[in-house]
Amino acid sequence: MAPVSSISSATQQGLQQIMVQQAKRNADQTEQTAQSLRAQADDAQRAAEKAQQSARSLTVQSDQAQQQADQARQGLAALSSAQQGIPRLSNTINQLLDRKLASASTTQSTISPVTNSQGQVTGTIINTKA
């Protein structure tokens, strides 16, 4: 039979080898987990950068759409203002025409025939071709 001390030493060495192998497996597993987490973090970083780029693009598009909306509102305000001015302009034109017509009819009715020194009425059109 082998002495107890040699069995104990062999057992200790065996246990140490098992512990070293277990520690190595644990380290390998932890390293794999770390690599997997690193890959996930890289993927998440890429996705975040893509989302940020998309957000910048949407912001630019939003700004352009806002500018177009502002221009459309300005055009609408100008059109509305022009439409409000049309009745006033029409009224002004009608008033001027009414005054012109009234002035013309007054002028025609107040013009009395002029007679020349021989007593003939002048300013009348005579058809000489007849």
C-alpha positions, 0 to 999 in steps of 0.5 A, a space after each residue: 500500500 502506498 503511504 498516506 502522504 503520497 496519496 494526499 499529495 497526488 489528490 492535492 495535485 489532481 484537485 489543483 489540476 481540476 481547479 485550474 481547468 475549471 478556472 480556465 473554463 470560467 475564464 474562457 466563458 467570461 471572455 466569450 461573454 465579453 466578446 459577445 457583449 462587445 459585439 452587441 455594444 458595437 451593433 447598438 452603437 452603429 444603430 444609434 449612429 444610424 438613428 442619429 443620422 436619420 434624425 438629422 435628415 428628418 430635421 433638415 426635411 422638417 425645416 424645409 417643410 416649415 419654410 415651404 409652409 411659411 411661404 405658402 402662408 405669406 402667399 395666402 396672406 398676399 392673396 387675401 389682401 389682394 382679394 380684399 382690395 379688389 372690391 375697393 378698387 372696383 368701387 373706386 373705378 365705378 365712382 370715377 366712371 359715375 363722375 365722368 358720366 355725370 360730368 359728360 351729361 352735364 357738359 352736354 346739357 349745358 352747352 348751348 348752341 353758338 350762333 355766328 355773326 350771320 345768325 347761323 347755328 354752329 357746331 352742328 354736323 351737316 351731311 354734305 354728301 346727300 
